[in-house]
Amino acid sequence: MSVHFVGAGPGAADLITLRAAALLSTADVVLYPGTYLDAEVLSHCRAGARRVDTQELDLDRITATMVEAHAAGLDVVRLTSGDPSLYSALHEQTRRLDAAGVPWDVTPGVPAYAAAAATVGRELTVPLVAQSVVLTRTQARSTAMPETESLAAFAATGATLVLHLAITRTAALMAELTPFYGATCPVVVVSRASQPEELVLRGTVATVAGLVEEAGLRQAAVILVGPALATAVDPRAAESYLYSPVRLARKERLR
């Protein structure tokens, strides 16, 4: 038997992959982050599966549960919010499983930032406006950030920023971003994207902190920052060369 790390997506029961649903339907033990998931996601579990909410467990207890289940010949799904490649503690857990000789694999999921962008109907990479997306977080009561990954360094690029695990520091972050993006740069905050209690706040670098404070947001939200989020067409924006008549005509001439 194996441990399957499965991206549960942003939280909605219908935004998990077919592979994720199939794994849940046969798993004997399912570990899930109760803080971030809509409980309806667990409706994909088979009847009789043991469900373990990990929000109050440390990594050692989580790993012990998986190792014990494997030793008992049980199939295990470890659900992560969003996609396992981002802020999922995949590295720490798989390192422990390797040490215990437990096989594992990974199934990707819809990341929270993608669900947030879909909610507000925005492409994060608009030609000549922003062609890069920076996924990062900030440090408060959390693991230290590498010295080379300062918010200022990322902001200097002008890329679309996606700030995870940062909602409680919105005011300080916007103050840090103002010199790079300007006070009027669009900011979108999406809390619990795709879930029944989803909340969207649209503001600017200057105003969004007040909106977050008024809404009382404390967790399960992503902050999107950058000119690509503007509701009006940016005068700098261009159309993609990939689909342009010029490229297609040139391609036809080369045939």
N, C-alpha and C positions, 0 to 999 in steps of 0.2 A: 504494500500500500504506500501511497505518497501523500505528502502535504501539498495542497494546491493553493498558491497565493493568487487570489482572484480580485481584480479590480471591480468594485461594486458600482462604479460610476458616481455621479454626483448625488445619488440618493433615491431617485425615482425607480420604482420597480420595473418599469418598462425601458429603462436606459442601461440595462446590462446586456452583455453580449449573449448570443446563443450558446456559446461554449460555457460561459459562466452559469447560465441557467441549467445546462445539462449537468455540470459538476455539482451544483447545489442539489439537484434532484436525486442524486445518488449518494451524497456524502453522509457519513455516519455522525460526524462531529463538525459543527460550523462555529468558528470563532468570528465575532463581528464587532465593529466599533459602534456601540450604541449611541454615542454622542452625535455622530454624523449621518447615520442612515435613517431613512424612513423605514419604519418597521415592516412596511409592505414588501420590501425587498426580500424578507425572509419567507414570504409566501412561496418562493421557489424551492424551499427546502422540502425534503420528503417528510411525510408523517413519521414521527418517532425519532427523528434526528436530534441529537443533543445540541443545544444552542448555548454558547458561552459568550456573554457580553464582556468585552475586554477593557471597557473604559476605566475600571477600577483595579486592573491587574498590571503588574510590572512585566518587563520583558522576560524575566526568568520564569515567572509563573505561567505566562502565555506559552513559552517554549516547552515547559514541562508538560503542559496539557497536551500539546501536539505530539511530543515524544511518547508519552504514555499511551495515547490513542494509537499511534503507529505500532507500538509494541504489542498492543492488543489486537492487531490486524484490522484496524478501522481506517476508513478513508476520511481524510480531513480537508476541509476548505477553510482557509484563513482569509476572510474578506478584508479588503482595505478600502478606504474611501477613495473615490476618484480612480486614479491609475497607480499601480504599485511602484512605478518609476519615480514618483514624486512624494517626498515626505511621508513614507509609509513604514519606515523602520525595516524595510526589506533586508537591507545589508546586515543589520544586527541579528535579525531572526534567522536568516539563512546561514550565517556564520555559526550560530549555535546548533542548528540542525546538522550542518556538515560535521561538526565536532561529535555529534551524537550518532552519526552514520544514518541519518534519516533522509531519504530522497525527497526532492521537491521540484516543483515547476511553477511557472508564472503565466497567468492569463491577464492580458491588458484590459483596461477599462476606460470609460469616457472620463477625461480629467475635468475637474471642477471649473478650470478657467475656460475650457471649450464650451461647457454648458452655460456658463455666465455670458460668454460672447453670443451664443445662440439665443439666449433669452432676450438680449437687447438688439439682436439682428445686426451685429457688427462684425466685419472682417477686421482682424487685428493687423493685417499687412496690406495697406493701401499703397499702390505704386506712387513713388516719389514723395510720399508722406511718411511711411514707416514700413520697412521691409524686414524688421527683426522684432522678435518678442523675447523679453527677458522674464524668466520665471524665477522669482526669488522670494525671500522672506526677511524678516527683521529679527533682531535679538532683543528680548526683554527677559522673561523668566524662561529661558530656553538655551540650547546649546550655542556656544559662541560661533559667530560667522568667521570664515577665513579672512585674514587681513586684506587680501586682494579683492574681496567681493563687497566693497562698500556700496551703499545705495548711490552715493554721489558718482562713483565710477560708472555705474550702469546708466544713471540719469544723463550723464554727459553724452551718451550716444544718441539720445533723442528717440530711442526705440520705444515701442509699446511696453509698458511695465505691467507685470502681473504680480501683485503682492499677496502672498499667502501668510496665514498666521500672524496678521499684522493689524487686525481691526481695532484692537485696544490702543494702538499707538498712531491712529490716523492723523491727529493734529500735528504731532511732532514730525511725522513723515512728510506731510504736505509742506510744512515749513522748510524741510530739507530739499524738497523738489522744486519749490518756487523759483529759485534762480535758474533752473535748467528748462522748465516747461512753461513758466509764467503763470500768473494767478488765474488766467481765464482758460487754461488748458482743461479739456473735458476729463472728468473722472466718473467712473461707474462702479458702484458697490453692489454686489449681488450676494445676498444671504440665502443659504440653503437652495441653491439653484436647482430647479426641476421638482422640488418637493412641494407638498401642499402649502407650507408656510413660507414659500419663496417671497423675498422682498427685494425690490430693486430701488436703489437711490441714484439719481442722476444729478451731478453737480459739477463743480470745477475744483481746481487745486485750492482755491480760496474759500469755497463754501462747503465742501463735502464733509469736513470734520464736524461741523455743526449739525448736518443731517444725520450723521452716524450717532452723535451724542443724543439727539432728539429721539432717534429710533431705539436707542438702548442696545445696540448690537455689541455682543461680547465674544462671539465665536462663529465658526462655520460660515465665514464670508470671505470672498476674494475682492480685491481692489484692483481695478483696471485703470491705467493712466496713460494718456497719450492723445495726440491729435487725430489718430485714426478713429477715435470713438465719437467724433463730432457728428451731430445729427444732420448738419448741413454739409454740402459738398465742399471740401477744402479746395481753394483755388489752385493749390499746388498739385492736386491729384491728377494722375494720368491714367489712361486705360492700359490694361495689361498687354504687353507685346505678344504674349503667347497666343492671344485670340485676335490680334490686329489684322486688318486687311493687308497691311504691308508685309507682314511675316508670311501670311498664307499665299500671297501673290508670289513672293520670293521662293517659297517652297515649291509652288507649282512650276516656276521657271526652271528650277533645278532638276525636275523630274526628267 
